[in-house]
Amino acid sequence: MGHIIHKSLLSSLVVFSLISLKAFSFDKLDAKYTPSFGDKKAPVQITEYFSFSCEKCLSFINRDFAKIKTECIDTGHVFWTFHPDPADLLTLQLMVCLERLSPEEKGEFFLLASQKAVKNTKKAAHWMRETLKRRGNGGEEFLSLAMIEKAPATKAALSYLKQEDAPTLIPTIEVNGELRKEFPTASFIKSLIHQQEHPCHLKN
């Protein structure tokens, strides 16, 4: 009898685990919309979910990210991806632009666009249009409301936003596939690197 109860309980736990995994799963945007930095094989994989309408996100990108990039990303410890939360027009316009750039161009374009966005959103949109035009990737026509409605980026954004389990609190970070509550400070990122390099310390 005890064996039957144990087996039944185990089965219930397995089913619950599968349901939980399914409940917290969502599809990310394609890599063409997510600028990334560092070595893809780095032990610490971080995704930051951001929006250009989020002041805290813009402050982090423009004030803190450079130090993290120098000390943690460029040294091969961290691979960092910025994942848009495309619920506002400027972030959606950014996605339209990123789609037209090479992987090497995306990171530089993203960081420069974030500098413009923190000062003035209208000027940021103008800068993105002019930059695309100068690079021969299109321009104002691709960022007009009429074209944005038809853009593949808009379709991708709507599909992403429809997912109930996609992060809604911005900024949110994901560390090695796990969503975390901590804000990505340099000290927090360094602690993650230390945990990866010295896993036995986790037991202490």
C-alpha positions, 0 to 999 in steps of 0.5 A: 500500500505504501509503495502504491502511495509513494508511486502515486505521489511521485507521478503527481510530482512529475506531472506538477513539474511538467506543468510548472515548466510549461507555465513559465515558458515563453518564446523569445524574440529572434536574435535579429532583434536582440543585440548581444555582447561577448563570447557566446560560450561564456559561463554566465549567460545573461539576458536583460529585458528592457524598454526604451520607455523605461528610465531605469533601463536607459540609466543602466545601459548608459551609466553602468553597462560600460563597466560591466562590459569592460570587466565582465563581458570583454574578459570572456566571463559573460555573454550579454543579450539585450531583449526588447520589451516592445510595448512602446513605439520607440522600442518597436522602431528600434526593432525595425532598425535592428532587423536591417543591421548585421550582427556586428552593427547591432550592438553599436547602434543599440548603445548609441540609440539608447544614449539618444533615447535617454535625452529625447525620444523624438530625437532618438527616432530621428537619429535612427532614421538618419543613421539607417539612411546614411548606412544605406539601410533605408530610412524614414519610410521604414519607421513611418507608422504606415510601414511599421504596421506592416513590418515583420518586427511588429508581427514578432512584437505582437506575438511576443507580447501576447505570451502571458509568461513573458516578463512584464516587470522591466528591467528583468534579467535572466541568468543561465535560463533563470529569471531573477529579481536582482538588478544587474549591478557590477557587483552582482554580475561578479558574484555570478562569475565567482559562483561559476568559477567556484561552485563548491562555495555555494554549499557554504 
